[in-house]
Amino acid sequence: MAFPLPPSILDAHDLRAADLAQSPDNARLRLYAWMQLARTTDNRILELFRQGLIKGTVCGGQGNEGLIVPLALLADKAIDVVSFTHRGLGGHLVWSGHLCDQLNQYFANADSPTRAREGNIHHGDPVNRSLPMISHLGAMLSNVAGATDSQRRLGRPAVGLAFFGDGSSSTGDVHETLNLASLLSLPVLFVIENNGYAYSTPTAEQFAGGTELWQRAAGYGIEARRLDTTTDALATARVFAGAIEKIRATSRPMLIEAQTLRLRGHAAYDTCDYLQPGESDGFFARDGLPRLRAQLTAAFGAARLDALDAELATFLEACVKVSLATPRPSPAGMEAALFAPPSPPLPWVPSIRSQVENPESKIENFNAAQALNLALRKILTERPESLVLGQDIATYGGAFKVTEGLLKEFGRPRVLNTPLAESACTGYAIGLALNGHRPIEEFQFADFITEAATQITLNAATMHFRSGAACPLVLRLPCGGGLTFGSFHSQELESLLLSMPGLKGLYPSTPQDAFNALLAAYEDNNPVILFEHKALYRRGRAPVVWDPNYRGIWQPQRLRAGDFATFVTYGEMVHLADEAAAYFAGEYGVNFDLFDLRALAPLQLDSIRASLGRTGRLIVLHEGRRTHGFGAELVARLTEENFAAFKAAPLRLAALDLPVPFAPELEHAFRPTKETIIDRIAAWMG
C-alpha cells in the first residue's frame, strides 16, 4: 500500500538561523507543524497501545517537542550525526523516513525499520547518521562522538547531537564521554533532557544539591548553560541555532541542560502515583505547544490553525490505516541477519610489509608480538580508513609493545592514546565504525573489557541484527595466564563474551596465524574479538610470509594426524597439546588427530566432525575455567550430532573453577600444564 502524501508544510525538514530572524512567524508555523504532528502521533500511539494494537513499552515524547523539533530542524541532515532517545519521535519524523515508517516500528510489522527485531522507538537510520537507540542511554553519547569524529576525519564539518536524560546523567558513560569529547575536541552538542524524573526518581534523589546538572561540564572544560524549552519555541530555536553555529566553527563540545516536560509519565504503564498532588497539573500549565498555537492564531487566524490541525490529523489517520494493514513479520531469515554479509577481500599488497625497504625488512622470523605489529603497519599503510586506539599504545607502544613505533610512523590522528575509559572509548570506536572507518582497539588486558561490556555485547554485537548497519570493529585482547599477573590481568573471557550473539572471535597460536588473523578480522564487517595470549607474544620465533589464504584462519587447522582420538584446542594450549600428543605417540604409539580451532565464533566444525566419525573419541582442552567454559559448548555441539559414533565419554581439560591465583605455585596448579594434561588423558585412556 502506498504511503499517504504528507501535508505540504511538512515538505521543509530544515530551519536556518536566517529564517528565525527574517521570518519569525513562518518559522513558528514550521515548528508548530512538526511539534503538533509529533504530539498527536504520540497520543495516537498511546491509544493504540491501550487498545492492544501496539505491544511492548510505549514511552511518549509529549512535552519534549519544544526541545527535539527545533534541534532536528536546525541540524544539517546531510552531514550531522544524532542519536535520539525514547522521547524523540519528533526528531525521527524530521530527520528521515515517512510517518508510516515510524508507525510501522511501533506496530512491529513486516515493514518496520528494524524488521520488528527491536521495539517501539529503539531504532534509527544509520545510513543517514541517525544512530540506533539502546536503553542504556548514557552509552549512546560516545557513539555520536565517534561518528561525528569520523565525519570530521572525512573532511565534513559535521556536528553531533547527543541526547540523554537527567537520570542517565548519573551514569559513568556520560562522564567518560564528556571527558573524551573535550580531550579530543569533538564538535558535539550534548543535551540533557531534564524533565525532573528518571522514571519515578526525582532529580533531587539523583545528585546532591548545590549545583545544577549543566555546571558539571566545567569540570571537563566544556561550555555549558541551562535552557527552558517549555516557554518559547522560537527563542529555544535561536539558542540552539547559535550553539550549533559555534560548535561547527570551533570544533569544541558544548552542553545544554534543557528543561522540558514529561506529560504522560515514563511509559504507558506508568501510574505516576509518585507525583505530588497537583504536580501533573503544573506540568500541563507549562506546556509550550498550546502557547505556540495561541501565538500563531494571533498571527494567522484561528481558521488557518484549525485547518492545519485537521490536515495533520487526516494525514496521521491515513498513516495509521496503512500501518495496520501491513503484514506481520516473518521469522524467515532472522538467523542469517545476525552478521553483516561478508566483504570481498581487500586489495592487499602481496607482502607482509608495505613500507620502504630497510634493514629490518630482511628479518624473516618473528614472534607473535612482532607479527601483530607487522599486520598493524600494513593495515595503517594500505587502508586510509583504519586507525588504532587504546591506552598507552602511542608513545609507549602498548603494555606489551605490540604497537611500538606506530605513532612515529603514522602520527597521532591514526594512532590514538585514549583515557582510562573503556566504555566510552569503545562506544567512540563503534561510532567511527558505523560511519565508514575501521578502528582497531587495544585493551591493556582482556580483563578490562568488562568495563565496556554494554558497548560490546549489547550495542556493537546487535547492531546489524537490529538496524542492518555493519559495525566493522576489531577488539584486541591480551589474555591468558601463566605469567604471575593475578586475577585481574590473566583471565580467559572467550566463553563469557562469545555467548552473546553477534560477536566473532579469533584466537591465533602462532606468529603466522596472528598476522593472518588481524588482516582477516580487520576486513570483516562485524565486531571481531582477537584473543592474544600474552605468553605467546614472545614465545619463540617463526617465519611470517604473505599468505594469500589468510582468510583460512576462520577454519580449524589440523596439526597432527591420528586415529585414536580427536583432540581440539586453541591459543597457548595448542603448544601444550602438541607436546602431550608427541609424548603419547612416542611412549604409547597412540596418535591423535590434533586440531587448532583458531576461530571461536562462528564455529566451523565440519573437519572436526569428520575426524570424530573416524576416531570416536573426543578430547577438548582450553585454559579457561571448566564450568561454563568454552569446552562445554564444543563438547555439546560435537556430541549431539555424532553421539552414536562415540566409543568413550568426551574428556574436558580446563582450569579450576577459581579466580586466577597469583603465586606461581598456585597458578601452576590452577591452569592446565603439560603434566596434568598427560595424566588426565592417560587416566581417561586407561
N, C-alpha and C positions, 0 to 999 in steps of 0.2 A: 504494500500500500504506500502511495506517495506521501511524503511529509507535507503538511499544510504550509502555505506561504506565509511567512511572518508579516506582521504589520510593517508598513514602510518606515516607521520611526525606529524600528529595530535594525534597519539596514546599516546604520552607523554604529560600529563597535569601538569607536575611538573618541577621545576628548582631549583637546590640547589646551595648553595654558592660554593661548591666544583666544580660544573660544570662551574661556571663563571671563576674560577681560572685555572682549568686544561684543559678545552676545550672551550676556548672563541669563536672560530669560530662556533663550533657546537651549543653553547648557543645562539649566534647571529642568527643562522639559525632557531632555535626553536622559538625565539622571533619574528623573521620576519614572519614565517608561520602564527602564531596566529594573529599578527598585520595586516598582509595582508588580512587574512580571515575576520577579523573584518571590515577593511576599505572597501573591496569590497562588503561585505554584507550590510553595512550601505549605500553605494552608490546605490546598487541594490534596497534596501528598498525605498530609495528616488525616484527612477524611478517608482517603483510600486505604490507609493503614487500619483505621478503626473499622472499616468495612471488611477487613480481612483480605483485601486485594493486593496489598503490599505487605511483605514479611520483614522480619529482622528488626533492626534498630533504626528508627527514623529520628534524626537529630535536625531540627529545623533551624533556619537562619533568620527567623522573624526577629527584627530588631537590630540585626547586624548589617542590613543592606546599606546603611549610610556610610559604613566603612568599606565594605568589599566592592561595591559597584563603582564608586569613584576611582579606586585604585586600579581595578581591572580595565576601566575605560582609558585611564591615563597611561597605562603601560604600553610599550611598543610590542605588539603581539608578534612582530616579525623577528625580533631578536631577544626579547626579555625572557626571564625564567620565573616560574611561580610554582608554588605548591599550596593549594587551598586546603583548609580544614573542613570539618563536617558542618561548619556554619557558612560555607562558601558557595552555595548554589548559584547566587547571583554572579559570582566570579566565573564559574563554569559556563554560564549562559553567555556572558560577554566574550570570554576568551576564545572558545571554539565549539563547534558542534551545534546541532539543532536542539530545540527543546525536546523533541521526540527522543533524541539520543539520551538526554538526561533522564527522562521519564522511563525509558527502557532500562536504564541502570537500576532505578528504584524497583521496577517490576521484575527485575532479574529474568528477563525474557531472552529469546534467541538473538536479538539484535542489541543486547546490552553491550556497551563499550568494553566490558570485561568478560563478555560472553557468559555472564551470570556466575562467574567464578569469584566475584567479590561483591559485597553488599552495598546497597544504598549509595552514599556519596564517596565510597572508597574507590575512587578512580581518578584518572587524569587523562592527559593527551600528550604522551611523551614526544610524539613526532613534532608537536608544536610547543614543546618545552613546558608543558603543564605536568609536573611530576606527580605520580600517583600518591595518594594519601595512605598512611598507615595509622593505626590507632595510637601508636607511640608518638604523639605529636612533636615532642622535643627532638626526636630523631630525624624529623623531616628537614630541619633547618640546614644541616650540613649537606644534604643532597642538593639543595638550592645553591649553597655556597660553591659546591664543586661544579655544578652545571654552569653557573654564572662565570666562574673562572675559566671553564672550558671555552665559553663564548669569547671571553677576552683574549685567551690564547689564540683563538682563531681570527682575531682582529676585528671582532664585532663589539661595539660599545654598549654591551648589554647591562641591564640592572636586574638583580634578583629580588623577588618579593617573597619573604619568608614569614608565614603566619604561625602564631602559637598563642595559647590561652594563658590567662593568669594562673591557672593550675599547673600547666606544663612549664611555666617559668621557674618552677621549683626543681625541675629535673636537671641532672648533670649534663645531658647533651646540649641543653640551651647554653649553659655557661662555657662548655668546651667550644661550641661553635662561635660564640661571640668572641672569645679569645682568638680562635683560629682566623676568623674573618678580619679582625683588627691586625693581627700579626702579618697576614698575607695581603692586607689592604684590598679586600674584596668588596666590590660595589653592590652591597646587599642592603635593602631596606628591611629591617626586622620589625614586625608589627605584633605587639601584644594585644590580642583581642580580650580586653578586660571587661567582662560582664558581671564581675563581682562574685562569681561562684564557679568552683570546679566540681561539677555535678552538684552535690549538696553542701560542699565545704566552702564557707565564705573566705574571701581574701584575707580577712583578719586572722584566720587559722592557717593560712598558707605561709606567712612570713611575719617576722616581728615588726612592730610599729617603729616609727621614727623616720623612715624613708619611704618613698614610693617606688614602684617597680622600675620605672624608667631611669631612676637615679643609679641603678646598678650598672648601667652602661659605662659610667665614668670610670669604673674600675678597670675597664678594658680599653680606655682611650677612645670611646665611641661617642659621638654626638648623639644626644637624645632629648626628647621632650614628651610632654603629655598633651593629648588632644581629645576633646569631647566631640565624638562623631554623631551625637544624637540630636544636635540642635539645628545646624545649618549645613545642608549637603553641599551647597556651593562654596561656603567657607572651608569646609573639610577638603573639598577637591582642590582648592587653591593651595592649601598647606601641603597636600600630597604632591601636587604638581611641582612646587618649589623643592620639595625633598628629592623627588626623582631627578629633577634637573641638576641639583647639586651633586648627588651621588654619581650620576652619569659623567659629570665633568671632573670630579675629584678622585673617583675610584676609591672612595672611603665609605665604610659601612655607616649606617645610621639606625637608630632605634626610635620608634614611636610607640608609646603606650596609648592605645586608642580606647577611650571609654565608650562602651557600647552596651547594648541591651540583649537580654535573653528573655523574650516574651513568652515562650512556650515551654520553659523548663529544659533540662538537659536533653531529654528524648521523649518520645511519645508516651512511654510508660511512666514518666516521672510524675509523681503525685504532688510535688512542690510543697509538701507539708512541713518542710524545714524553713519556709519563709515566715517572716513575722506578719502579724495581721496588718493588712493594708499595703504591704510591701509591693505586691504584684500590681496593685492599682497605681502605685507610684511609677512603676516601670512604664505602664501604658500612657501615663500622663506625660512622660518624657519622650514618647515615640516621635521620631522626626518625620516619618512618612506622611502622616496627616497634616503636619505643619507645612511640609513642602507642597502638598496638594493645595492647601489654602493659599499659599503664595502664588501658585500657578493659576488658580481660579481667579485671583485678583488681576493677574496679567493677561490671561487669555479668555476668561469667561467660563462659567460652570459648564456650559454645553460642550465646549472643547474637551474639558477634562472628563466629563461623563462619556463622551464618545470614545475617547482614548481608552478609558477603563473597560468599556464594553467590547472594544476591538481586541484588547488584550485577553479578556475573559473568553471571548469566542475562539481565539487562537488556542488558548490553553485547553479548552474542552475538545477542540478538534484533535489536538495532540494526544490527549488522554485516550480518545477513541482509537487512534492509530496504535498506541502502545498496548491497549487492552486487547486489540485484535492480533497483535504479533504473537507468533507461536512460542510455546515454552521451549527452554533449551534442551538440547540432546547431549548426553554424556559421550557421544561418539567423538573420538579424537582427543579427549581430555588428557589422557596419559601422555600422548605424543606431544602435547603442548607444554610439558614441564620444562624442557630445554629449548633454547633458541636453535634454529636449524644450523647444521654445520656450515662453516665458511670454507671457501676454496683455500688451498694452501697459499700463503703469501709468497711473493716473488723474491725469496731469499737469494742472496749471493751464495753460490755453492762453495762456501768456505767457512771454517769456524771463525775466521777473522774478517772484519770489514775495514779495519784501519790500515793506514800505510805501513808497509813492511818496516820492522825494527828488529833489533837483536832478539827481543823476547819472542818474536813471532817464529823463531826457529824451534822453540820448545814444542815437543810432541806429547810428553807425558804430563798429566795434570792431576791434582787432587780434585775432590768434588767441589770445594770452595772456588778453586780457580776455574773449573769448568762452568760453574754458575756465573762467575764474573765474565767469562768469555761470552756466554749467552746474553747477559745483560748489555755488554758492549755492542754486540751485534744488533740487538733489538734497538738500542738507542741510536745507533748509527744509521740503520736502514729504515726505521719506522718513525716518521715525524710525529705521529700521534701518541707515541709512548712517553711515559715518564715514570720515574722511580721515586717512591716516597717512604718514609719511615723514620723512626727515632735513631739518631746518631749515625745515619747512613752516609752523610755528606763528607765533611772534613775527616771524621774519624774512620769512615769506611765500614760502619756497621759493627755490631758486637762481635761478629765472627769474621770481619774483614771481607765479606763477600762482595761488598760494593766499593772496595778500595780503589781509588783512582778515578772513579766515575765523575765525581764533581769537577775535578781538574779538567777532564776531557770534554764534558758536556755542559757544564755550567749549572747554576742554581735553579733556573726555571725548569730544567729537566730532571735534576737530582735534588730532591727537596727534603730537608730536615723537617720533621713535624714535632710539635709539642707532645707531652705525655698525655694524650687524649685519644686513646684508641678508637672510641666510638665515633667521635666527630670526624677524625681523620679517615676512618673507613667510610663513613657517610659521605664525606667530601670526595673520596675516590669513586664511590657509586655515582655521584652526580657527574663527575668527569666522564665515567664510562657511558652513562646514558646520553651524553651529548657528542659522542664520537671519538673521545680519547680512549686509550687502553692503559690504565695505570697498573703498576706493579707495586704492591705494598709489602714491605718487610716488617714483620713483628720481631721485636728483640728476642722474645722467647714465645713458643707456642702457647704457653700458659696464659699469656696476657691477652689472648684472643677472646677470653671470656668477657673482657671489658667491652667488646664490640659484638656480643652475641646477637643482639637485636638487629643491628645493621646487616650482619652476615646471614643469619638463618631466617629472619622474618622479612627482610627487605630485599637484599640482593638475590637471595635464593628463590624467592617467589616472584620476582619481577616479571619474567617472561610469562609465567602462567596467568598472572592476574592483569597484566597490561599489554602483553605482546611485544614489549620492548626488550632488546638484547642488553645484557649487562656484562660486557667483557672485562673482567677484573681478575688479576692474579694476586693471591694472598700467600706470601712465603712464610712458612712457619718452621723455625729451628726447634726441633722437638727431640724427645727421647732422653734416656738416662745413661748411667754408666760413667758419668763424669764428676760425680760427687757435687751436684748442684742443688740437691734437696727438692722438696715438694713443689716449689713454685717456679722451677726452671727445668723440669725434667719430664713433664708428662707427655703421654701419648693420647691425643684427643680425637683421633680419627673416628672412633665409634660414636662419640658424643656429637661431633659436628656432622658427620655424613648420615646420621639418622634423620636429618632434616632434608626434605626433598628439594631439589633444585641446585644442589652444590655438586661439583665434580671434584675428584681428588686424585692426585698422582703422588707416588712415593718411590722415588728412584733409589737404587742401591749402589750405583757405580758412577764414576765421573761422566762417562758417555751418556748414560741414561739421564743424569742430571741436566746435561746440556740439551739433550733432546726434549726432556720434559718441559723445560722452561719455554722453548720455542712452541711446543705443541699447546701448552697452557695459554701462552700469550695470544695465539691466533684463534683460540676458541671463543665463541660468542657468549659464553656463560661464565659465572664466577667459578674459578678453579682454585682449589687449595693445593699448594705444593708443599708437601711434608718433606722436610730436610733434616735427617738425623744428624745431630751435632757431632756424634762420634765418627761420622763418615766424612765430615768436611776435610779432614787431613789424614784419613786412614789410607795411606799408600797413594801411589800414582799409577795412571794408566793412560794409554793413548786416547785422545779425543779427536775424532775426524768429522768431516761433514758427512752426515748420514741422510741420504735422500728419503729414507723411510723413517724419519724422525717421528712421524705420527704413529708408527708402530708401538710407541710407548703406551698406547691405550689398550694394548693386548698383553696377556701374560707371556713371559719368556720361559721356555723350558731350558734349564741349566744342566740337568743330568737325566739320563735315560735309565729306566729300570722297570721291573715288573712286580716287585714285592708290594709297594705302596705308593700312593700319590701324596707327595709332600708339598704343601703350599705355604708360602710365607712372603714377607716383603720387608723393605727397609734394612736396618742393620742386621736383623735376624737372618737375612739371606746368607750372610757370610758364616754365621754360626751353623745354619742348617747345612751349608755346603761342607763345612768341616765335619759335622756329625755324619753326613752321608758318606763322606770319604772314609770315616772310621768304620762304619758298618760294612762298606764294600771291602775294605782291607782285612778286617778281623773276622767277618762272618760270611763274606761272599754274598751279602744281601744288597741289592741295588734299588734305589728309589727313583721314581720319576719326580724330579725336583723342579718346582715352578716358582719363579719370582713374579708375584701378582702384578706389581708396578702400578696399575690403575685400580684404585679402590672404589671409585664411583665415576661413571656407571660400571658395574661389574661385567666383565666379559669372560665367561666361564666355559665356553664351548670346548676348548682344547683340554681343560682340566676334567670336564665331564667325560670326554673321550678316554682320557687316561684312567679315570676311575672305572670305566667299563672294562678295562683290561686288568687293573690291579685288584679292584675290590676292597681296597683298604685306603684310609684317608688319615693323614696327619696334618694338622693346622698349627702353625706357630706364629705368635705375634708377641711384641714386647708389652703391649698394654695389659691392663688388668683382665682377669679371666671372666668375672661376672659382668654380663652385658658387653663383653669385649667384642671386637670385630670378628674374631674367630667363630663366635656363636652364629653370626649371620652366614658365614661361609659354610659351616657345617650344615646349617638348616637348608640352605639352597642346594647344596650338593647331595644331601641325603634324600630330600623329598622327591627328586626325580630319578635317583639311582639306588634306592633302598634295596631293591631286590638283588642287586649285584654285590652288595657288601658281604664280605667274609668275616668282618670283625667290627666292633663298635669304633666309631671315629675317635681319634685322640686329639685333644686340645691342649696345647702347651702355651702358657702365658704367665704373666706376673701375678704375684699375690694380690689379694683384694685389700690393699692398704694404700695410704698415701705414700709417695716415694720417699723412703728414708734417706737420711743424709750420709751417715758414716759409711765408708767404703765396704766394711764388713756387712753392714745391714743391707746396703743397696745390692751387694753381690748375692745375698740370699733372697732379695725381693724379686729380681728380674731373671729371666731365663739365661743360662750360661751354657757353654758347650757341654760341660759335665752333666748338668741337670737334664739337658735335652737327651743326651745319650742314655742316661739312667732311666728316664721316663719311657723312651722308645723301647729299650731293652726289656723293661718290665711288661710293657704292652705286648711285645712280641712273644714273651715267654709263656 
